[in-house]
Amino acid sequence: MAEVPESEPIASSSVSLAGADAEMKEEEGPSPEKRRKLDQGGQEKLEHRLGGILCCAVCLDLPPAAVYQCSNGHLMCAPCFTHLLADARLRDEASTCPNCRVEISKTSASRNLAVEKTVSELPSECKYCACVFPRHSLQHHEEKKCEERLTGCRYACIGCPWRGPHHECAAHEAACASPARSAADVIDALAARERLYQEENRVYNQVIDLLSYEKITFNDLQLKPYRTEEFVHKLYYETSRFSAFGAQWVAKAFVNKNQRDPTQSYERELSYQLILKSKTSCPLPLQWLALRGPYGEAAVRPRVAEHAFAEDAPDSAPQPLPLADPADTNRLLSNKAIHFRLIMFLASK
């Protein structure tokens, strides 16, 4: 009997075996490398989807910290939430959710801790090296760990202006020309640094001097919102009368005093003035400063003001309330009242 050629039956069996192997591999699933790529692609898509779902309904960005929600569950970051409440206060309207228009307030809105924790775990790129880190650890990396972060030369105290990536700092300091500068140049740089230091500490030295005054008093004030009687009912704040140095006083506060409609501006500023309400037979040379009181919600930088109150000059000039963070203006406007402590110093006669 003639032998069967190799090409016909053997090829057929080999094809069938190859097909069986392929079917088995398909049943087992994709290879580990392909599975890893699919997982990475799916994870990236999930992160993008979560970013779109968990973003703020106002600014459409991921919340940096606290997350508030209306009664229907729409999310807002803390800055946008306080901005909405401040806008409503300025317009004398009820604040509403930008999505569903349900009324929102500090009492009706609630924080969503689950969303806050989820957002903190989402990846974000370092602004220096473009490496990806969870959002909760990104700030620490950018400020302390990143080799590309901006830093200064250790000889900056004697006038070196260099700033650059952290990994280049050692090479720069090794070749820095500042240590070889003349004594006169170094003295000029130290003098400029001393002037800056004195300017920053001037207000503290001024307060220390004021504490030596014999007549000192303080009041924890509450400014309540009111409306002017003009065509545009502009918002202002005013305290009840309070006593100090045998006289009656009132404090007033204004929002963007030189702007007709503060709702048209994103940047807002509170200014205040002190008003003498009682009669006085002689001028009262007064100095004062506003600070965060026991019921206040915003830190205030100390800044001393002065005015000689008299019958013909009962009002001090309005001056900005020096908030440590300008964004706190909206936080104060979103409250029912503004609280701060007023310390007053009367020069001895």
HELIX and SHEET records of a PDB file:
HELIX    1   1 PRO A    9  GLU A   28  1                                  20    
HELIX    2   2 PRO A   32  ILE A   53  1                                  22    
HELIX    3   3 ALA A   78  ARG A   91  1                                  14    
HELIX    4   4 LEU A  113  GLU A  121  1                                   9    
HELIX    5   5 ARG A  135  HIS A  140  1                                   6    
HELIX    6   6 HIS A  141  LYS A  145  3                                   5    
HELIX    7   7 ARG A  154  ILE A  158  5                                   5    
HELIX    8   8 HIS A  166  GLU A  168  5                                   3    
HELIX    9   9 CYS A  169  ALA A  175  1                                   7    
HELIX   10  10 SER A  178  ALA A  180  5                                   3    
HELIX   11  11 ALA A  183  LEU A  210  1                                  28    
HELIX   12  12 PRO A  262  GLN A  264  5                                   3    
HELIX   13  13 ASP A  328  LEU A  333  1                                   6    
SHEET    1   A 3 LEU A  75  CYS A  77  0                                        
SHEET    2   A 3 VAL A  67  GLN A  69 -1                                        
SHEET    3   A 3 SER A 110  ARG A 111 -1                                        
SHEET    1   B 2 PRO A 123  GLU A 125  0                                        
SHEET    2   B 2 VAL A 132  PRO A 134 -1                                        
SHEET    1   C 2 LEU A 150  GLY A 152  0                                        
SHEET    2   C 2 ARG A 163  PRO A 165 -1                                        
SHEET    1   D 7 PHE A 242  ALA A 244  0                                        
SHEET    2   D 7 ALA A 247  VAL A 255 -1                                        
SHEET    3   D 7 LEU A 235  GLU A 238 -1                                        
SHEET    4   D 7 LYS A 215  ARG A 227 -1                                        
SHEET    5   D 7 ILE A 338  LEU A 346 -1                                        
SHEET    6   D 7 LEU A 284  LEU A 291 -1                                        
SHEET    7   D 7 ALA A 305  PHE A 309 -1                                        
SHEET    1   E 4 PHE A 242  ALA A 244  0                                        
SHEET    2   E 4 ALA A 247  VAL A 255 -1                                        
SHEET    3   E 4 LEU A 270  LEU A 276 -1                                        
SHEET    4   E 4 GLN A 319  PRO A 320 -1                                        
END                                                                             
